[in-house]
Amino acid sequence: MKRANTTFTTTLIERKWLSRNAYELRCTRPDGFSFRSGQHISMLVGEDERDYTIVSPESEQELVLLIKELENGKVSKKLAEMELGKKLEIKGPDGYLVERPTQKKRVLVATGTGIAPFASLVANGMEAVVLLHGARCAEELYYRHILTGVIPTYMPCLSGESCREQNGPCYEGYVTGYIEDLLPAGDYDFYLCG
């Protein structure tokens, strides 16, 4: 896919903090804007530009983004403090992490906010043999409550805290450890983000 240079105007509607340093940003979907689940847009804030993956499915009338506020992040900090109702320029969509036809079983592997494209892909109907979501702590398992209901093979992998207090399945360790220890041998298509 070629990088889309089309610029659109969007309006910030809502900001919801999901953890101490990550938030969901909801924006209007500009007229004529279309995308494929798994793609991202560039948010233009002053002279700065940053790519964020669209969390919402293709059919949703708003654009939802999952943003990790970085200590030195020029765009993430500005968006975290920006007044709701503000108009912003976006470019895109762009990106290759989209559903592709296959006869193989799909394994989706995300860490942290890398869950964003998979939330969109799964909401849009993509099937997978397993969705692994790695995080240091349960607070960083964004969209867990939604994904657990949509994809029965959702598996959180916690590398920084115990799974003892978790409701439902949980793997203690990194996503790579789960793949080595528990994923049955087979011919898979892997989708990776994070």
C-alpha positions in Angstrom: 0.0 0.0 0.0 1.2 3.4 -0.9 1.3 6.1 1.8 -1.8 8.2 1.7 -1.1 11.9 1.6 -4.7 13.0 1.8 -5.3 15.4 4.7 -8.6 15.4 6.6 -9.9 17.5 9.5 -11.2 15.8 12.6 -12.6 17.0 15.9 -11.6 15.7 19.4 -14.7 14.3 21.0 -13.6 12.4 24.1 -10.5 11.4 26.0 -10.6 8.4 28.4 -7.6 7.3 30.5 -7.2 3.6 30.5 -4.1 3.5 32.7 -1.7 5.9 34.3 0.0 6.6 31.0 -2.3 5.5 28.2 -5.6 6.9 27.0 -8.2 6.4 24.3 -8.9 9.4 22.1 -12.2 9.5 20.2 -12.5 11.8 17.2 -15.0 12.5 14.5 -14.7 10.5 11.3 -14.2 13.0 8.4 -16.5 12.8 5.4 -15.0 10.6 2.8 -12.5 9.0 5.1 -12.2 5.2 4.8 -9.7 2.8 6.1 -9.0 -0.9 6.6 -8.9 -2.4 10.0 -5.2 -2.5 11.2 -4.2 0.8 9.5 -3.0 3.9 11.1 -3.3 7.7 10.7 -0.9 10.5 11.2 -2.0 13.1 13.8 -0.6 16.6 13.0 -0.2 18.8 16.0 1.6 22.1 15.2 4.9 21.2 13.5 4.8 17.7 15.0 3.4 14.5 13.5 2.9 11.0 15.0 1.3 7.8 13.7 -1.5 6.1 15.7 -3.4 3.0 14.8 -7.1 3.1 14.6 -8.8 0.9 17.2 -12.4 1.3 15.9 -13.8 -1.2 13.3 -14.3 0.0 9.7 -18.0 0.4 10.3 -17.8 2.8 13.3 -18.7 6.4 12.6 -15.9 7.8 14.9 -12.2 7.2 15.0 -10.8 5.7 18.2 -7.1 5.8 18.9 -5.1 4.2 21.7 -2.2 6.5 22.8 0.6 6.0 25.2 1.7 9.2 26.7 5.5 9.3 26.5 7.5 11.4 28.9 9.3 13.2 26.0 6.5 12.6 23.5 5.7 15.8 21.7 2.4 14.7 20.2 1.1 12.3 22.9 1.6 15.0 25.6 -0.2 17.7 23.6 -3.1 15.4 22.7 -3.4 14.4 26.4 -3.9 18.0 27.4 -5.7 19.3 24.3 -9.2 20.8 24.8 -12.0 18.6 23.6 -13.8 20.1 20.6 -10.5 21.2 19.0 -10.0 20.5 15.3 -7.0 18.7 14.1 -5.5 17.6 10.8 -4.9 14.0 10.1 -3.2 12.2 7.2 -3.8 8.7 5.9 -4.8 6.0 6.3 -1.6 4.0 5.9 -0.2 0.7 7.0 0.1 -3.0 6.0 -1.1 -4.7 9.1 -4.4 -5.6 7.5 -6.2 -9.0 7.2 -4.9 -11.1 4.3 -6.5 -14.2 2.8 -4.9 -17.4 4.1 -5.5 -21.1 4.6 -3.3 -21.0 7.7 -4.3 -20.4 11.3 -3.6 -16.9 12.5 -1.7 -16.0 15.6 -2.0 -12.4 16.7 0.8 -11.2 19.0 0.6 -7.7 20.7 2.4 -6.0 23.5 1.1 -3.0 25.3 -0.7 -0.5 23.0 0.2 -2.7 20.1 -3.2 -4.3 20.8 -4.8 -1.4 18.8 -4.8 -2.9 15.3 -5.9 -6.3 16.6 -8.9 -4.8 18.5 -10.0 -3.3 15.1 -9.3 -6.5 13.1 -11.1 -8.7 15.6 -14.1 -6.3 15.8 -14.2 -6.4 12.0 -14.6 -10.2 12.0 -11.0 -11.5 11.7 -10.6 -14.9 13.2 -7.5 -16.2 15.0 -6.4 -19.4 16.7 -5.0 -17.2 19.5 -4.5 -13.6 20.4 -1.5 -13.1 22.8 -1.4 -9.7 24.6 1.8 -9.1 26.5 2.1 -6.4 29.3 4.1 -5.8 32.4 0.9 -5.5 34.5 -2.8 -6.2 34.2 -3.5 -2.4 34.0 -1.8 -2.4 30.6 -4.1 -5.1 29.1 -6.1 -2.6 27.2 -9.5 -3.8 25.8 -9.1 -7.1 27.7 -12.8 -7.0 28.7 -13.9 -6.6 25.1 -11.5 -9.0 23.5 -12.2 -11.8 26.0 -15.8 -11.8 24.9 -15.1 -11.6 21.1 -12.2 -14.0 20.8 -12.2 -17.0 23.1 -8.5 -17.7 22.7 -7.4 -14.3 24.0 -4.4 -14.9 26.3 -2.9 -12.2 28.5 0.8 -12.7 29.2 2.1 -10.8 32.2 5.9 -10.3 32.5 6.0 -8.0 35.6 3.4 -9.4 38.0 1.7 -12.7 39.0 -1.3 -14.1 37.3 -2.8 -15.3 40.6 -5.1 -12.4 41.0 -6.4 -12.6 37.4 -9.9 -13.8 36.5 -9.6 -16.2 33.7 -6.7 -17.5 31.7 -3.3 -15.8 32.1 0.3 -16.7 31.2 3.1 -15.6 33.5 5.9 -14.4 31.2 6.6 -12.9 27.8 4.5 -13.7 24.7 7.6 -15.4 23.2 7.6 -17.8 26.2 3.9 -18.7 25.6 4.7 -19.4 21.9 7.7 -21.6 22.9 5.9 -23.4 25.7 2.3 -23.7 24.8 1.5 -23.0 21.1 1.1 -26.3 19.4 3.5 -26.9 16.5 1.8 -25.9 13.2 1.8 -23.8 10.1 0.7 -20.3 11.2 0.4 -16.8 9.9 1.8 -14.5 12.6 0.6 -10.9 12.9 2.9 -8.8 15.3 2.5 -5.4 16.8 4.1 -3.6 19.8 
